[in-house]
């Protein structure tokens, strides 16, 4: 039945996206070019609605199996309600461009529904050499920060044709593989169905795009990925808690260094700019398509690293994290992601070599 649902999600996305494109143009949900954007013509941007509707269709087919597990039914209800709020927020923003505060309110409501209706939250972790660490009253705030943070991280990388959709598909496939390893049928089903719906949309969104996913899609995918990561890795060791961070290495690192960059330049952390990962690669000289494919490759490497990480012993995992962090830092300094003058590690190497 899961295979049928996956195929249904993909086919529905292929069929619904052109219809959503017409709807977007009709209701004025379009994206006009400006100094921060790469595209040079007005584009419909409600594509995330096609992903969401395709996901709902496929879940409706697979739902009888999902609700066999009582907790699974609670999870599903909370996720669907939260997703509806997120998508509604995105649709309004794609039509009228609401404020960041208004979007944050929608995200917070969705996160609270996931927590209180679905009971999905980070309760505790087991630290190596230390033991169990219960978060207590910090559990809910930490869960909200995770959901809102990842939701916005996916939104921030949605700057090139097919970029957010492709990176999200890679992350979802990785989550599905990890769910197989961990024997989590619910996460496997939801991640696989959503990956199929997003991949179907990618046929229209890859460069040159015919439609953008807009905030409807970016917020929906970010929300879903954040919740699925929680479901797959909550209440586990700190090593396992790092797995979803590695899987989402591209959007998380891009967001982190965007904040570093803005702090260094004495700007608000929320101020938009044109120095994100994809902007820097374009500035270096890569074409639009090459830039997207390079970031796909980076996302795949993060996914493979997460899978390897899950199978490693504690010291092996620590070594892998150290290698990943060092590689990220070198890459960031080379392309100037945190600012052209931000090169502490490279400068240290130069001094050391002298």
N, C-alpha and C positions, 0 to 999 in steps of 0.2 A: 504493500500500500504506500510506503514511503516513496518508492520510485515513481509511482503514479502521481503523487503530490508534487514531487520535484519537477517532473515533466509538465504538469499542469501549471506550476508557477512560471516556468520558462515560457511556455506557449502563451499564457495569459499576458505576460509582460510584453511579448512580441506584438500581440494583437491590440492591447490596450494603449500602448505608448503613442501610436499615431492619433488615437482618439483624444487622449489627454493633450496632445500637442494642439489640436484644433480648439479644444476647450480653453487652453491657456491663452491662445491668441484672441479668442472671443471675449474673454473676461478681463483681458489686459494684464495677465500675469506674465509679463515679458521683462527681459533684462537688457537695459540700454547700455552701450559701451561708455566707459569713462577712463580716466587716467590710470586707475588701478587694475583695470580689466584687460585681458588679452584679446578678447573677441572685438571685431570691428563693426558688427551689425546687430540690430535688435534680434533677440532670441527668446522663444518661449521657455519658461523656466518652472513648469509645474510637474516635471517628469517624475518626481518622487511619488506623486499620487498613483502613477501606474505601478510602481514597485509595491506600494502599500496595498493596493487593491488586488494585485496578483498574489501577494503574500496571504491576504485574507481568504481568497478563493482556495488556495492550496491547503491552508490550515483547516478550512471547513471540510475538505475531503479527508484529511488525516485526523481530524478531531476525535472521532470515536476511540482511536488507539491512544491518543494523548491523555484522555480523561480517565483511562483505566486506573492510572495512578492518582490517588486523591490529591497529593501535593501538586502533581502535574496540572490538574484542573485549576487549582488556586493560582499557580504560576501563570497559566495561560490566560485566565481571566484578568489578572493584574497587568500582564504585558499588553493585552489587547486594549484595555481601557487607557493605560498610559500611552500607548502608541497612538490611539485616536486623538488624545489631547496634544501630543507632539505634532502630529500631522495637521491638525486644525490650526495650531500655532504657525506652522510652516506655510500653510495655504494662505492664511491672512497676510503673512509677511511677503510672500511671493506676489500677492496682489497689491498691497499697500505699503510695504516696507515699514513695518512697525519698529518701535525702539528696541534697543538691546535689553532694557529692563523688562519690557512687555514679553519678549521672548524668554527671558530668564524665569519669569513667573510661570509660564507654561511648562518649562522644564522642571521647575521645582514641584509643581502639582503632580506631574507625571512620575517624578522620582518618589514622592510621598505615597502615591498609590501603589507603586511597586513594593515599597517597604511595608505599608500597613495592610494592604489587601493581599499581597502575595507572600509577605513574610520574608522577602528577599533582602538580606543585608549582610555586611561583614561583621560577624560576632567576635571571632577570635582567630589567632594564628599561633602556630607552634614555632618558636625560634630555635634554631640549632644552638646547642651548648647552653641554652637558657631555660627553655621549657615553654609552657603554655602562657599566652598573653591574651587576656580578655579585654576587649575594648570598652565594655560597659556602656555608660551613657554616651560615649564617643562613637558608638557603632552607627547610629542613625546619621549624624553629621558627616562621618567618613564615607558612608554609602552615598549620600547626596552629592558630596564633592566628586566622588568617582563617576557617578552617572552624568552629572552636569558637565564635568570636565571632559569626558570622552565624547559626549554629545557635541560639544563645541569644537573639540579637536578635529573631528571629521568635517565639520562645517568649515573650519579654517583652511583645510587643504583642498577644498572644492574650488580651485582656481583655474584649472585647465580642462579641456574636453576629456571626459572619461577618467579623470584622475581619482576623484573621491569614490566613484562607482567601482573602479578597478581595485583600488587599495582595500575598499570595504569587502569586495568579493574574495580577495586573497585572505583577509582576516577571518571572514566567515568560514571559508574552506578549512583554514587552520584550526579554528574552533571546533569544526565538525570532526576533523581528524583526532584532535585531542579528546573529544567526547567519546569517540570509538575506543581510544586507549583506556579511558577512565570508565567506560561502560555506562555513560550517561545518555540514555535514549532520548530524553526530552530535548536536551541541548543539541544533540545530533540532528534531530528532526527539524527543529526551528532554524538552526544555522544553515542546514542544507537547503531548505525551502527558500529561505531569504536569499541565499547565495544564487540560487537558480533565477529568482525574480530579478535580482540586480544584474546578473549576467545577461538576461534577455534585454533589459533596458540599455545595456552597454552597446548593443548593436546600433542604437540610434544616438548614443552619447559619445562614442569614441571619435576622435578627430578625423574629419571635420564634423562636429556635432550638429545634429538636427534639432536637438532639444536639450536643455539643462535640467538637472534634477531639482535645482533650486534649494531653498531652505527646507522645503517639504521633504525632499529626499535625504539631504545631508543630516538634518536633525533626526529624522526617523532612523536612518542607518546607525548614526552615532548612539542613539538611545538603545536600539536593539543590541548592538555589539556590547555596549557597557553592561547591560542586564544579563546577556548570555554569558559574559565573562564572569560575572558574579555567581551565576548559577553553577557554572562549571568548576569554580575554584574557591568558593567561600569555605570558611571554617577548616582551613588546611594549613600546611606548613608555609613558612615564609618563602621557601623555594617555589612552591606551587603558586603562591600569590604573585610572584614575579612573572610567571608565564604569560598572563594576559597583557602585562606591561610590555613584554618583548614582542608579542603578537602585534600589538598596536604601536610598535616602535616608531613608525613613520609619522603618524599624526601627533603622538605624544612628544617626540623630540622636536618636531617643527614648532609645536605650541610652546614648549619650554624655552627654546632658544629665541622665539619671537618675544617672549616676556623679558628674557635677558637683554635682548637687543634694545627693547624700548626703555628698560630701566637704565641702561648705560647711556642712552640718548636723552634721558630725563623726560620721557613721554609717558603718558598713561599706558598701563599694560594692555588696555582694551583698544587703544588707538590703532586703526588699520594702517598698513603700510604695504610697500611693494618689494619686500625683501624676504618673502617666504622661500621655502626650499625650491619650489618650481620657478619662482622669479629669478633666483640666483643661478639656476641651471640655464635658464633662457639667456640671462645676461652674459654667461660664460661663452655662449655661442651654440648651444644645442637647439635643434628645432623643436617645435611644439610636440610632435609625435615622439621624437627621441627623448625628450624630457620626461614625458609620461611613461615611456617604456623603461627608462632608467629607474624611476621611482617604483614602478612595478617590480623591477628586479630587486631593489632594496627591500621592499615589502615581503617578497618571497624569501629572501635571505633571513629576515627577521622571523618569518613563520617557521622555516627549517630550524633556526636556532632555538626557537621555543620548544619544538618537538624534541630536539637533542637534549635541551636543558631539562625537560621532564624526565628523561631517562638517566640523567647523570647523578652521581653521588654528590654529597654536600660540597666537598672540596672541588670536585670537577665543575659543579654548578657555579661556585664562587669564581673559579678561574675563567669560566665562559663569560660571566657577567663582566669581569674586569676587562677581558678582550673586547667585548661588545662596546663597553663604555669608552675605551681608548680609541677604538675605530671610529665611533660616532664623533668624538671630540676632534680627531684629526680631520675627518671629512668636513665637519662644521667650520673649522679654522681655514681649511683650504678654499672652500667656496664662499666664505664670508657670511655665513648664515646668522651669526650673532653680531655682525658688524665687521667692516673691512679691517679694523685695527685690533680685533679680538683674536690674538694668536698666542696665548700663554704657553701651550704645550710645544708648539713649533719654535717659539722663541727660546724656551728652555733647552730644547734639543740643539739649537744653534749655539747657545752659550756653552753647553756641555761639550760640544764637538770642538769648540775653540780651545 
